[in-house]
Amino acid sequence: MISSSIGWKLTHLLALRITCFGLLLDLILDRLEIDTPFQLSERIKQIALDPKRKVEAIRLYQEETKVTLREAVDAIDAYIAQHQASSNR
């Protein structure tokens, strides 16, 4: 019983440290004005390729990455254009 309690506390502590490092990295990148591109998940890629579901793909991407609506639209549009260009080769 005691060891599982220690294991849980250690896991929780590591998760907090990772979160703190992530926030620190975000601050450093913002300070240096470095943009980091987000990768589209496979789910979003599939949805984005269906013209009827483009808005859904934008919304999901925005939820996953916490970017602005404009950034989400640009990312989805760029993916669609890239996919169409590679399909036409």
N, CA and C atoms as an extended XYZ file, in Angstrom:
267
Properties=species:S:1:pos:R:3:atomname:S:1:resname:S:1:resid:I:1 pbc="F F F"
N         0.826       -1.190        0.000 N   MET     1
C         0.000        0.000        0.000 CA  MET     1
C         0.869        1.252        0.000 C   MET     1
N         1.932        1.230        0.779 N   ILE     2
C         2.802        2.408        0.868 CA  ILE     2
C         3.529        2.644       -0.454 C   ILE     2
N         4.021        1.577       -1.086 N   SER     3
C         4.779        1.738       -2.329 CA  SER     3
C         3.907        2.285       -3.452 C   SER     3
N         2.630        1.906       -3.517 N   SER     4
C         1.758        2.429       -4.561 CA  SER     4
C         1.492        3.912       -4.329 C   SER     4
N         1.442        4.324       -3.077 N   SER     5
C         1.250        5.739       -2.757 CA  SER     5
C         2.463        6.555       -3.191 C   SER     5
N         3.641        6.005       -2.969 N   ILE     6
C         4.873        6.679       -3.390 CA  ILE     6
C         4.947        6.725       -4.912 C   ILE     6
N         4.566        5.639       -5.562 N   GLY     7
C         4.562        5.594       -7.017 CA  GLY     7
C         3.630        6.639       -7.607 C   GLY     7
N         2.443        6.772       -7.024 N   TRP     8
C         1.488        7.770       -7.502 CA  TRP     8
C         2.039        9.173       -7.313 C   TRP     8
N         2.642        9.429       -6.143 N   LYS     9
C         3.202       10.759       -5.874 CA  LYS     9
C         4.347       11.076       -6.819 C   LYS     9
N         5.184       10.089       -7.100 N   LEU    10
C         6.299       10.287       -8.019 CA  LEU    10
C         5.789       10.572       -9.428 C   LEU    10
N         4.790        9.827       -9.863 N   THR    11
C         4.189       10.050      -11.183 CA  THR    11
C         3.588       11.444      -11.261 C   THR    11
N         2.895       11.852      -10.236 N   HIS    12
C         2.281       13.180      -10.187 CA  HIS    12
C         3.356       14.271      -10.214 C   HIS    12
N         4.415       14.075       -9.458 N   LEU    13
C         5.509       15.043       -9.425 CA  LEU    13
C         6.176       15.163      -10.796 C   LEU    13
N         6.406       14.050      -11.460 N   LEU    14
C         7.013       14.077      -12.795 CA  LEU    14
C         6.097       14.769      -13.805 C   LEU    14
N         4.807       14.522      -13.708 N   ALA    15
C         3.861       15.178      -14.619 CA  ALA    15
C         3.879       16.695      -14.408 C   ALA    15
N         3.952       17.125      -13.167 N   LEU    16
C         4.026       18.566      -12.874 CA  LEU    16
C         5.315       19.178      -13.419 C   LEU    16
N         6.416       18.465      -13.260 N   ARG    17
C         7.697       18.974      -13.771 CA  ARG    17
C         7.681       19.091      -15.294 C   ARG    17
N         7.120       18.102      -15.966 N   ILE    18
C         7.029       18.145      -17.430 CA  ILE    18
C         6.175       19.324      -17.863 C   ILE    18
N         5.075       19.547      -17.178 N   THR    19
C         4.217       20.692      -17.490 CA  THR    19
C         4.975       21.994      -17.303 C   THR    19
N         5.721       22.102      -16.222 N   CYS    20
C         6.506       23.319      -15.964 CA  CYS    20
C         7.567       23.533      -17.047 C   CYS    20
N         8.234       22.468      -17.450 N   PHE    21
C         9.237       22.588      -18.515 CA  PHE    21
C         8.583       23.027      -19.823 C   PHE    21
N         7.405       22.491      -20.105 N   GLY    22
C         6.684       22.882      -21.312 CA  GLY    22
C         6.326       24.353      -21.297 C   GLY    22
N         5.841       24.834      -20.153 N   LEU    23
C         5.501       26.255      -20.027 CA  LEU    23
C         6.742       27.130      -20.156 C   LEU    23
N         7.832       26.705      -19.545 N   LEU    24
C         9.087       27.452      -19.638 CA  LEU    24
C         9.575       27.512      -21.083 C   LEU    24
N         9.500       26.396      -21.772 N   LEU    25
C         9.900       26.361      -23.177 CA  LEU    25
C         9.029       27.292      -24.012 C   LEU    25
N         7.729       27.293      -23.756 N   ASP    26
C         6.829       28.208      -24.468 CA  ASP    26
C         7.224       29.659      -24.236 C   ASP    26
N         7.560       30.000      -23.009 N   LEU    27
C         7.976       31.372      -22.696 CA  LEU    27
C         9.268       31.741      -23.435 C   LEU    27
N        10.212       30.828      -23.460 N   ILE    28
C        11.485       31.085      -24.150 CA  ILE    28
C        11.249       31.279      -25.643 C   ILE    28
N        10.445       30.403      -26.234 N   LEU    29
C        10.164       30.520      -27.661 CA  LEU    29
C         9.430       31.814      -27.983 C   LEU    29
N         8.492       32.204      -27.122 N   ASP    30
C         7.791       33.478      -27.321 CA  ASP    30
C         8.755       34.645      -27.224 C   ASP    30
N         9.628       34.603      -26.229 N   ARG    31
C        10.599       35.690      -26.017 CA  ARG    31
C        11.543       35.829      -27.216 C   ARG    31
N        11.919       34.702      -27.797 N   LEU    32
C        12.813       34.707      -28.948 CA  LEU    32
C        12.055       34.857      -30.273 C   LEU    32
N        10.722       34.961      -30.162 N   GLU    33
C         9.850       35.123      -31.328 CA  GLU    33
C        10.039       33.990      -32.340 C   GLU    33
N        10.063       32.769      -31.817 N   ILE    34
C        10.204       31.582      -32.642 CA  ILE    34
C         8.839       30.894      -32.722 C   ILE    34
N         8.345       30.730      -33.936 N   ASP    35
C         7.083       30.019      -34.137 CA  ASP    35
C         7.374       28.530      -34.271 C   ASP    35
N         6.539       27.735      -33.649 N   THR    36
C         6.682       26.289      -33.762 CA  THR    36
C         5.465       25.737      -34.492 C   THR    36
N         5.672       25.095      -35.626 N   PRO    37
C         4.533       24.539      -36.350 CA  PRO    37
C         3.972       23.323      -35.623 C   PRO    37
N         2.676       23.180      -35.658 N   PHE    38
C         2.033       22.029      -35.046 CA  PHE    38
C         1.806       20.968      -36.112 C   PHE    38
N         1.862       19.743      -35.707 N   GLN    39
C         1.588       18.634      -36.607 CA  GLN    39
C         0.099       18.302      -36.533 C   GLN    39
N        -0.491       18.011      -37.677 N   LEU    40
C        -1.881       17.587      -37.701 CA  LEU    40
C        -1.950       16.115      -37.337 C   LEU    40
N        -2.895       15.780      -36.483 N   SER    41
C        -3.086       14.372      -36.138 CA  SER    41
C        -3.679       13.654      -37.348 C   SER    41
N        -3.541       12.352      -37.359 N   GLU    42
C        -4.073       11.556      -38.475 CA  GLU    42
C        -5.580       11.739      -38.591 C   GLU    42
N        -6.246       11.847      -37.465 N   ARG    43
C        -7.699       12.053      -37.457 CA  ARG    43
C        -8.061       13.356      -38.163 C   ARG    43
N        -7.351       14.422      -37.835 N   ILE    44
C        -7.636       15.717      -38.453 CA  ILE    44
C        -7.304       15.689      -39.938 C   ILE    44
N        -6.230       15.015      -40.309 N   LYS    45
C        -5.872       14.912      -41.728 CA  LYS    45
C        -6.997       14.261      -42.524 C   LYS    45
N        -7.549       13.179      -41.998 N   GLN    46
C        -8.632       12.483      -42.694 CA  GLN    46
C        -9.864       13.370      -42.813 C   GLN    46
N       -10.204       14.048      -41.742 N   ILE    47
C       -11.385       14.916      -41.752 CA  ILE    47
C       -11.174       16.091      -42.697 C   ILE    47
N        -9.977       16.668      -42.705 N   ALA    48
C        -9.692       17.847      -43.526 CA  ALA    48
C        -9.824       17.556      -45.013 C   ALA    48
N        -9.581       16.331      -45.422 N   LEU    49
C        -9.645       15.994      -46.840 CA  LEU    49
C       -11.078       15.846      -47.349 C   LEU    49
N       -12.039       15.820      -46.446 N   ASP    50
C       -13.450       15.793      -46.836 CA  ASP    50
C       -13.958       17.233      -46.823 C   ASP    50
N       -14.240       17.797      -48.018 N   PRO    51
C       -14.653       19.206      -48.085 CA  PRO    51
C       -15.857       19.548      -47.199 C   PRO    51
N       -16.738       18.584      -46.981 N   LYS    52
C       -17.914       18.822      -46.140 CA  LYS    52
C       -17.562       18.918      -44.662 C   LYS    52
N       -16.354       18.463      -44.295 N   ARG    53
C       -15.968       18.416      -42.875 CA  ARG    53
C       -14.793       19.349      -42.548 C   ARG    53
N       -14.497       20.274      -43.458 N   LYS    54
C       -13.363       21.181      -43.262 CA  LYS    54
C       -13.515       22.005      -41.978 C   LYS    54
N       -14.701       22.506      -41.714 N   VAL    55
C       -14.938       23.305      -40.508 CA  VAL    55
C       -14.691       22.466      -39.258 C   VAL    55
N       -15.098       21.213      -39.306 N   GLU    56
C       -14.860       20.308      -38.178 CA  GLU    56
C       -13.361       20.114      -37.956 C   GLU    56
N       -12.614       19.951      -39.044 N   ALA    57
C       -11.157       19.787      -38.934 CA  ALA    57
C       -10.518       21.028      -38.317 C   ALA    57
N       -10.978       22.192      -38.729 N   ILE    58
C       -10.449       23.452      -38.184 CA  ILE    58
C       -10.730       23.529      -36.688 C   ILE    58
N       -11.954       23.199      -36.300 N   ARG    59
C       -12.331       23.261      -34.886 CA  ARG    59
C       -11.506       22.275      -34.054 C   ARG    59
N       -11.343       21.052      -34.554 N   LEU    60
C       -10.564       20.059      -33.820 CA  LEU    60
C        -9.101       20.472      -33.692 C   LEU    60
N        -8.545       20.997      -34.781 N   TYR    61
C        -7.154       21.451      -34.741 CA  TYR    61
C        -6.996       22.573      -33.729 C   TYR    61
N        -7.948       23.481      -33.713 N   GLN    62
C        -7.902       24.600      -32.765 CA  GLN    62
C        -7.984       24.090      -31.325 C   GLN    62
N        -8.820       23.099      -31.080 N   GLU    63
C        -8.936       22.531      -29.732 CA  GLU    63
C        -7.648       21.824      -29.308 C   GLU    63
N        -7.055       21.063      -30.229 N   GLU    64
C        -5.846       20.296      -29.907 CA  GLU    64
C        -4.640       21.191      -29.651 C   GLU    64
N        -4.538       22.278      -30.410 N   THR    65
C        -3.315       23.080      -30.371 CA  THR    65
C        -3.459       24.408      -29.651 C   THR    65
N        -4.693       24.803      -29.362 N   LYS    66
C        -4.957       26.086      -28.674 CA  LYS    66
C        -4.471       27.284      -29.486 C   LYS    66
N        -4.563       27.191      -30.811 N   VAL    67
C        -4.185       28.307      -31.679 CA  VAL    67
C        -5.420       29.148      -31.976 C   VAL    67
N        -5.207       30.298      -32.598 N   THR    68
C        -6.329       31.154      -32.971 CA  THR    68
C        -7.079       30.538      -34.150 C   THR    68
N        -8.266       31.054      -34.394 N   LEU    69
C        -9.052       30.573      -35.525 CA  LEU    69
C        -8.296       30.794      -36.833 C   LEU    69
N        -7.680       31.949      -36.981 N   ARG    70
C        -6.929       32.255      -38.209 CA  ARG    70
C        -5.793       31.252      -38.410 C   ARG    70
N        -5.069       30.938      -37.345 N   GLU    71
C        -3.959       29.985      -37.437 CA  GLU    71
C        -4.463       28.585      -37.787 C   GLU    71
N        -5.611       28.217      -37.225 N   ALA    72
C        -6.180       26.905      -37.513 CA  ALA    72
C        -6.617       26.811      -38.975 C   ALA    72
N        -7.272       27.861      -39.469 N   VAL    73
C        -7.696       27.881      -40.875 CA  VAL    73
C        -6.474       27.788      -41.786 C   VAL    73
N        -5.451       28.563      -41.478 N   ASP    74
C        -4.232       28.542      -42.296 CA  ASP    74
C        -3.585       27.162      -42.305 C   ASP    74
N        -3.543       26.505      -41.151 N   ALA    75
C        -2.915       25.182      -41.063 CA  ALA    75
C        -3.690       24.150      -41.873 C   ALA    75
N        -5.006       24.165      -41.767 N   ILE    76
C        -5.826       23.207      -42.508 CA  ILE    76
C        -5.744       23.491      -44.005 C   ILE    76
N        -5.831       24.765      -44.384 N   ASP    77
C        -5.716       25.126      -45.803 CA  ASP    77
C        -4.359       24.703      -46.371 C   ASP    77
N        -3.300       24.903      -45.603 N   ALA    78
C        -1.959       24.520      -46.061 CA  ALA    78
C        -1.869       23.009      -46.237 C   ALA    78
N        -2.440       22.257      -45.316 N   TYR    79
C        -2.414       20.804      -45.441 CA  TYR    79
C        -3.176       20.344      -46.679 C   TYR    79
N        -4.363       20.911      -46.896 N   ILE    80
C        -5.168       20.532      -48.055 CA  ILE    80
C        -4.418       20.860      -49.348 C   ILE    80
N        -3.828       22.057      -49.414 N   ALA    81
C        -3.082       22.450      -50.618 CA  ALA    81
C        -1.878       21.520      -50.840 C   ALA    81
N        -1.173       21.182      -49.773 N   GLN    82
C        -0.023       20.290      -49.875 CA  GLN    82
C        -0.458       18.908      -50.351 C   GLN    82
N        -1.554       18.427      -49.812 N   HIS    83
C        -2.055       17.116      -50.200 CA  HIS    83
C        -2.487       17.109      -51.666 C   HIS    83
N        -3.166       18.156      -52.092 N   GLN    84
C        -3.594       18.236      -53.499 CA  GLN    84
C        -2.406       18.327      -54.434 C   GLN    84
N        -1.388       19.092      -54.045 N   ALA    85
C        -0.183       19.223      -54.885 CA  ALA    85
C         0.537       17.887      -55.014 C   ALA    85
N         0.632       17.154      -53.904 N   SER    86
C         1.324       15.859      -53.955 CA  SER    86
C         0.494       14.816      -54.712 C   SER    86
N        -0.814       14.959      -54.700 N   SER    87
C        -1.695       14.033      -55.430 CA  SER    87
C        -1.632       14.258      -56.926 C   SER    87
N        -1.331       15.491      -57.341 N   ASN    88
C        -1.309       15.830      -58.759 CA  ASN    88
C         0.016       15.482      -59.422 C   ASN    88
N         0.976       15.009      -58.681 N   ARG    89
C         2.286       14.671      -59.249 CA  ARG    89
C         2.267       13.358      -59.951 C   ARG    89
